[in-house]
Amino acid sequence: MHFEKNHLYHIYNRGNISQKIFYQRDNYLFFLKKIKQYVTPYGDILAWCLMPNHFHLMVYVNHVELPAFIERLTRSEILNKSSAKNRTFNESIGIMLRTYTRAIQKQEKTNGSLFQEHTKAICLTRHDGIDKAWFDMEYGTIISQSSSEKEYPAVCFKYIHQNPVAANLCDESTSWEFCSVPDYCDGRNGKLVNRQRAEEFGLI
């Protein structure tokens, strides 16, 4: 994955050979804590959805690199970058997935890869590398793309939130607990999404 500051990305991965990555409700909640710990220091989350065998995040990147163990550092230590080794956003996502994998392996008494080897990140604000049917590939199709390039963030926002409906997990996306739709539509006071940033992109 390659990230650039001040750009919006669709980040996603799925279970190895499409296996489950979430086995019970506590697994979803644990993964959300991991997202807060390892993703939010680097960017603003505009949308997210956790599915039984994959996840989607829509992230506006504010930092591509930060001091390692930033959650343990004081403000002065963060400002003094020489006081700690830096960690890239890429590395932080890798740590998030590895630590979650170890927890699931312990829970399920298994070993081996939980996730596919390469997490994907599509830049939604640089359109030169986006295939017009990018969302028709691994995770199903819900939209016929005929929009201009300026509408990629809106298309992705809708696509992420419609995943549970497309997978027949619910009739309305507002009823799927493990996505950000209720944070926008039902008044749930979720702590992950940045509504102000979503408004800047005209998503709400």
BALOBA-1460 file (C-alpha; in Angstrom, 3 decimals):
// residues 204
<rec num="1" residu="m" x="0.000" y="0.000" z="0.000"/>
<rec num="2" residu="h" x="1.119" y="3.516" z="-0.730"/>
<rec num="3" residu="f" x="-0.375" y="6.437" z="1.189"/>
<rec num="4" residu="e" x="-0.058" y="10.164" z="0.641"/>
<rec num="5" residu="k" x="-1.027" y="12.863" z="3.092"/>
<rec num="6" residu="n" x="-4.276" y="14.766" z="2.451"/>
<rec num="7" residu="h" x="-5.814" y="12.057" z="0.290"/>
<rec num="8" residu="l" x="-8.820" y="9.798" z="0.823"/>
<rec num="9" residu="y" x="-8.451" y="5.986" z="0.663"/>
<rec num="10" residu="h" x="-10.651" y="2.925" z="0.590"/>
<rec num="11" residu="i" x="-8.784" y="0.295" z="2.657"/>
<rec num="12" residu="y" x="-9.976" y="-3.292" z="2.735"/>
<rec num="13" residu="n" x="-8.982" y="-6.886" z="3.311"/>
<rec num="14" residu="r" x="-10.728" y="-10.218" z="3.708"/>
<rec num="15" residu="g" x="-10.195" y="-13.560" z="5.359"/>
<rec num="16" residu="n" x="-7.645" y="-15.877" z="3.799"/>
<rec num="17" residu="i" x="-9.486" y="-18.152" z="1.309"/>
<rec num="18" residu="s" x="-12.576" y="-16.116" z="2.262"/>
<rec num="19" residu="q" x="-12.693" y="-17.582" z="5.778"/>
<rec num="20" residu="k" x="-14.416" y="-15.823" z="8.659"/>
<rec num="21" residu="i" x="-12.478" y="-13.157" z="10.500"/>
<rec num="22" residu="f" x="-15.229" y="-12.409" z="13.025"/>
<rec num="23" residu="y" x="-16.731" y="-15.336" z="14.944"/>
<rec num="24" residu="q" x="-18.751" y="-13.552" z="17.627"/>
<rec num="25" residu="r" x="-19.863" y="-10.067" z="18.604"/>
<rec num="26" residu="d" x="-16.879" y="-9.525" z="20.897"/>
<rec num="27" residu="n" x="-14.545" y="-10.052" z="17.928"/>
<rec num="28" residu="y" x="-16.145" y="-7.148" z="16.061"/>
<rec num="29" residu="l" x="-15.860" y="-4.918" z="19.124"/>
<rec num="30" residu="f" x="-12.231" y="-5.917" z="19.663"/>
<rec num="31" residu="f" x="-11.376" y="-5.098" z="16.049"/>
<rec num="32" residu="l" x="-13.019" y="-1.684" z="16.391"/>
<rec num="33" residu="k" x="-10.706" y="-0.987" z="19.342"/>
<rec num="34" residu="k" x="-7.774" y="-1.990" z="17.152"/>
<rec num="35" residu="i" x="-8.942" y="0.426" z="14.444"/>
<rec num="36" residu="k" x="-9.134" y="3.245" z="16.976"/>
<rec num="37" residu="q" x="-5.652" y="2.436" z="18.259"/>
<rec num="38" residu="y" x="-3.830" y="1.858" z="14.981"/>
<rec num="39" residu="v" x="-5.734" y="3.829" z="12.305"/>
<rec num="40" residu="t" x="-7.204" y="6.975" z="13.869"/>
<rec num="41" residu="p" x="-3.828" y="8.496" z="14.860"/>
<rec num="42" residu="y" x="-3.023" y="8.622" z="11.132"/>
<rec num="43" residu="g" x="-6.304" y="9.787" z="9.660"/>
<rec num="44" residu="d" x="-10.000" y="10.557" z="9.835"/>
<rec num="45" residu="i" x="-12.418" y="7.692" z="9.257"/>
<rec num="46" residu="l" x="-15.387" y="8.671" z="7.108"/>
<rec num="47" residu="a" x="-16.952" y="5.218" z="6.749"/>
<rec num="48" residu="w" x="-16.376" y="1.701" z="8.000"/>
<rec num="49" residu="c" x="-18.033" y="-1.681" z="7.748"/>
<rec num="50" residu="l" x="-17.089" y="-5.006" z="9.315"/>
<rec num="51" residu="m" x="-18.481" y="-8.090" z="7.608"/>
<rec num="52" residu="p" x="-18.133" y="-11.725" z="8.716"/>
<rec num="53" residu="n" x="-15.206" y="-12.339" z="6.351"/>
<rec num="54" residu="h" x="-13.899" y="-8.884" z="5.401"/>
<rec num="55" residu="f" x="-13.711" y="-5.220" z="6.391"/>
<rec num="56" residu="h" x="-13.836" y="-1.819" z="4.699"/>
<rec num="57" residu="l" x="-12.454" y="1.515" z="5.899"/>
<rec num="58" residu="m" x="-12.668" y="4.912" z="4.218"/>
<rec num="59" residu="v" x="-9.841" y="7.034" z="5.624"/>
<rec num="60" residu="y" x="-8.612" y="10.564" z="4.975"/>
<rec num="61" residu="v" x="-4.870" y="10.430" z="5.661"/>
<rec num="62" residu="n" x="-3.479" y="13.203" z="7.862"/>
<rec num="63" residu="h" x="-0.109" y="11.547" z="8.584"/>
<rec num="64" residu="v" x="1.821" y="8.872" z="6.719"/>
<rec num="65" residu="e" x="4.313" y="8.501" z="9.560"/>
<rec num="66" residu="l" x="4.185" y="9.093" z="13.316"/>
<rec num="67" residu="p" x="6.301" y="8.219" z="16.333"/>
<rec num="68" residu="a" x="5.956" y="4.548" z="17.221"/>
<rec num="69" residu="f" x="3.825" y="3.807" z="20.274"/>
<rec num="70" residu="i" x="2.226" y="7.233" z="19.910"/>
<rec num="71" residu="e" x="-0.496" y="6.268" z="22.388"/>
<rec num="72" residu="r" x="2.187" y="6.058" z="25.104"/>
<rec num="73" residu="l" x="4.004" y="9.310" z="24.339"/>
<rec num="74" residu="t" x="3.510" y="12.728" z="25.873"/>
<rec num="75" residu="r" x="2.799" y="15.732" z="23.645"/>
<rec num="76" residu="s" x="6.377" y="16.994" z="24.019"/>
<rec num="77" residu="e" x="7.753" y="13.575" z="23.024"/>
<rec num="78" residu="i" x="5.542" y="13.548" z="19.925"/>
<rec num="79" residu="l" x="6.774" y="17.004" z="18.927"/>
<rec num="80" residu="n" x="10.382" y="15.919" z="19.484"/>
<rec num="81" residu="k" x="10.482" y="13.318" z="16.727"/>
<rec num="82" residu="s" x="14.040" y="12.298" z="17.594"/>
<rec num="83" residu="s" x="12.790" y="10.787" z="20.858"/>
<rec num="84" residu="a" x="11.129" y="7.797" z="19.195"/>
<rec num="85" residu="k" x="11.398" y="5.601" z="16.133"/>
<rec num="86" residu="n" x="8.779" y="6.447" z="13.551"/>
<rec num="87" residu="r" x="6.091" y="4.057" z="12.353"/>
<rec num="88" residu="t" x="4.392" y="4.385" z="8.970"/>
<rec num="89" residu="f" x="0.640" y="4.076" z="8.465"/>
<rec num="90" residu="n" x="1.370" y="0.915" z="6.464"/>
<rec num="91" residu="e" x="3.242" y="-0.594" z="9.389"/>
<rec num="92" residu="s" x="0.511" y="0.379" z="11.829"/>
<rec num="93" residu="i" x="-2.148" y="-1.391" z="9.738"/>
<rec num="94" residu="g" x="0.090" y="-4.455" z="9.619"/>
<rec num="95" residu="i" x="0.453" y="-4.466" z="13.395"/>
<rec num="96" residu="m" x="-3.312" y="-4.076" z="13.795"/>
<rec num="97" residu="l" x="-3.980" y="-7.140" z="11.630"/>
<rec num="98" residu="r" x="-1.235" y="-9.254" z="13.232"/>
<rec num="99" residu="t" x="-2.331" y="-8.552" z="16.793"/>
<rec num="100" residu="y" x="-5.964" y="-9.239" z="15.909"/>
<rec num="101" residu="t" x="-4.926" y="-12.467" z="14.160"/>
<rec num="102" residu="r" x="-3.066" y="-13.686" z="17.249"/>
<rec num="103" residu="a" x="-6.142" y="-13.066" z="19.397"/>
<rec num="104" residu="i" x="-8.384" y="-15.034" z="17.017"/>
<rec num="105" residu="q" x="-5.863" y="-17.863" z="16.745"/>
<rec num="106" residu="k" x="-5.860" y="-18.142" z="20.519"/>
<rec num="107" residu="q" x="-9.667" y="-17.999" z="20.688"/>
<rec num="108" residu="e" x="-10.236" y="-20.557" z="17.921"/>
<rec num="109" residu="k" x="-7.149" y="-22.679" z="18.723"/>
<rec num="110" residu="t" x="-5.894" y="-22.388" z="15.151"/>
<rec num="111" residu="n" x="-2.782" y="-21.190" z="13.351"/>
<rec num="112" residu="g" x="-1.935" y="-19.873" z="9.914"/>
<rec num="113" residu="s" x="-3.013" y="-16.741" z="8.075"/>
<rec num="114" residu="l" x="-6.311" y="-15.139" z="9.037"/>
<rec num="115" residu="f" x="-6.227" y="-12.354" z="6.422"/>
<rec num="116" residu="q" x="-5.195" y="-12.302" z="2.782"/>
<rec num="117" residu="e" x="-1.554" y="-11.405" z="2.375"/>
<rec num="118" residu="h" x="-2.001" y="-7.941" z="0.880"/>
<rec num="119" residu="t" x="-4.346" y="-5.323" z="2.304"/>
<rec num="120" residu="k" x="-5.649" y="-3.091" z="-0.496"/>
<rec num="121" residu="a" x="-5.803" y="0.710" z="-0.472"/>
<rec num="122" residu="i" x="-7.418" y="2.610" z="-3.364"/>
<rec num="123" residu="c" x="-6.922" y="6.357" z="-3.463"/>
<rec num="124" residu="l" x="-10.291" y="7.997" z="-4.116"/>
<rec num="125" residu="t" x="-8.934" y="11.504" z="-4.668"/>
<rec num="126" residu="r" x="-6.330" y="10.575" z="-7.303"/>
<rec num="127" residu="h" x="-8.249" y="9.103" z="-10.172"/>
<rec num="128" residu="d" x="-5.497" y="8.140" z="-12.619"/>
<rec num="129" residu="g" x="-5.166" y="4.666" z="-11.130"/>
<rec num="130" residu="i" x="-8.832" y="3.823" z="-10.517"/>
<rec num="131" residu="d" x="-10.621" y="1.406" z="-12.786"/>
<rec num="132" residu="k" x="-14.213" y="2.528" z="-13.366"/>
<rec num="133" residu="a" x="-15.382" y="-0.893" z="-12.220"/>
<rec num="134" residu="w" x="-13.014" y="-1.161" z="-9.248"/>
<rec num="135" residu="f" x="-15.861" y="-2.179" z="-6.951"/>
<rec num="136" residu="d" x="-17.053" y="-4.949" z="-9.256"/>
<rec num="137" residu="m" x="-14.190" y="-7.235" z="-8.301"/>
<rec num="138" residu="e" x="-13.679" y="-9.190" z="-5.081"/>
<rec num="139" residu="y" x="-16.477" y="-7.985" z="-2.846"/>
<rec num="140" residu="g" x="-19.563" y="-7.969" z="-5.044"/>
<rec num="141" residu="t" x="-21.362" y="-5.371" z="-7.096"/>
<rec num="142" residu="i" x="-24.067" y="-2.989" z="-5.944"/>
<rec num="143" residu="i" x="-23.723" y="-0.007" z="-8.267"/>
<rec num="144" residu="s" x="-23.380" y="0.486" z="-12.031"/>
<rec num="145" residu="q" x="-20.662" y="3.111" z="-12.188"/>
<rec num="146" residu="s" x="-21.308" y="5.931" z="-14.627"/>
<rec num="147" residu="s" x="-20.285" y="8.810" z="-12.358"/>
<rec num="148" residu="s" x="-17.603" y="11.366" z="-13.040"/>
<rec num="149" residu="e" x="-14.292" y="11.002" z="-11.241"/>
<rec num="150" residu="k" x="-15.302" y="13.669" z="-8.729"/>
<rec num="151" residu="e" x="-17.942" y="11.318" z="-7.379"/>
<rec num="152" residu="y" x="-15.652" y="8.448" z="-6.363"/>
<rec num="153" residu="p" x="-15.806" y="9.311" z="-2.632"/>
<rec num="154" residu="a" x="-19.627" y="9.328" z="-2.736"/>
<rec num="155" residu="v" x="-19.741" y="6.045" z="-4.668"/>
<rec num="156" residu="c" x="-17.348" y="4.409" z="-2.216"/>
<rec num="157" residu="f" x="-19.224" y="5.782" z="0.807"/>
<rec num="158" residu="k" x="-22.463" y="4.252" z="-0.472"/>
<rec num="159" residu="y" x="-20.775" y="1.005" z="-1.506"/>
<rec num="160" residu="i" x="-19.226" y="0.446" z="1.940"/>
<rec num="161" residu="h" x="-22.519" y="1.099" z="3.707"/>
<rec num="162" residu="q" x="-24.535" y="-1.149" z="1.383"/>
<rec num="163" residu="n" x="-22.294" y="-4.189" z="1.937"/>
<rec num="164" residu="p" x="-24.468" y="-5.816" z="4.632"/>
<rec num="165" residu="v" x="-27.591" y="-5.452" z="2.482"/>
<rec num="166" residu="a" x="-25.810" y="-6.825" z="-0.594"/>
<rec num="167" residu="a" x="-24.693" y="-9.829" z="1.471"/>
<rec num="168" residu="n" x="-28.259" y="-10.423" z="2.758"/>
<rec num="169" residu="l" x="-27.224" y="-9.854" z="6.349"/>
<rec num="170" residu="c" x="-29.978" y="-7.278" z="6.826"/>
<rec num="171" residu="d" x="-32.753" y="-5.518" z="4.906"/>
<rec num="172" residu="e" x="-31.579" y="-2.004" z="5.747"/>
<rec num="173" residu="s" x="-27.998" y="-0.906" z="6.345"/>
<rec num="174" residu="t" x="-29.136" y="1.047" z="9.401"/>
<rec num="175" residu="s" x="-29.842" y="-2.255" z="11.159"/>
<rec num="176" residu="w" x="-26.289" y="-3.636" z="10.745"/>
<rec num="177" residu="e" x="-24.521" y="-2.848" z="14.004"/>
<rec num="178" residu="f" x="-21.002" y="-3.131" z="12.656"/>
<rec num="179" residu="c" x="-20.902" y="-0.261" z="10.188"/>
<rec num="180" residu="s" x="-20.980" y="3.513" z="10.362"/>
<rec num="181" residu="v" x="-24.478" y="4.002" z="8.910"/>
<rec num="182" residu="p" x="-26.133" y="4.311" z="12.373"/>
<rec num="183" residu="d" x="-23.601" y="7.026" z="13.251"/>
<rec num="184" residu="y" x="-24.980" y="9.118" z="10.401"/>
<rec num="185" residu="c" x="-28.644" y="8.093" z="10.316"/>
<rec num="186" residu="d" x="-29.766" y="6.820" z="13.707"/>
<rec num="187" residu="g" x="-28.069" y="9.211" z="16.095"/>
<rec num="188" residu="r" x="-25.663" y="6.587" z="17.455"/>
<rec num="189" residu="n" x="-22.807" y="8.426" z="19.094"/>
<rec num="190" residu="g" x="-20.008" y="6.469" z="17.457"/>
<rec num="191" residu="k" x="-16.463" y="7.579" z="18.163"/>
<rec num="192" residu="l" x="-14.776" y="6.444" z="14.951"/>
<rec num="193" residu="v" x="-16.271" y="8.590" z="12.199"/>
<rec num="194" residu="n" x="-15.317" y="12.198" z="11.605"/>
<rec num="195" residu="r" x="-18.574" y="13.820" z="10.543"/>
<rec num="196" residu="q" x="-16.935" y="17.160" z="9.786"/>
<rec num="197" residu="r" x="-14.567" y="15.549" z="7.302"/>
<rec num="198" residu="a" x="-17.472" y="13.642" z="5.713"/>
<rec num="199" residu="e" x="-19.312" y="16.950" z="5.291"/>
<rec num="200" residu="e" x="-16.261" y="18.443" z="3.558"/>
<rec num="201" residu="f" x="-16.555" y="15.734" z="0.901"/>
<rec num="202" residu="g" x="-20.314" y="16.289" z="0.582"/>
<rec num="203" residu="l" x="-21.107" y="12.798" z="1.872"/>
<rec num="204" residu="i" x="-23.687" y="13.869" z="4.472"/>
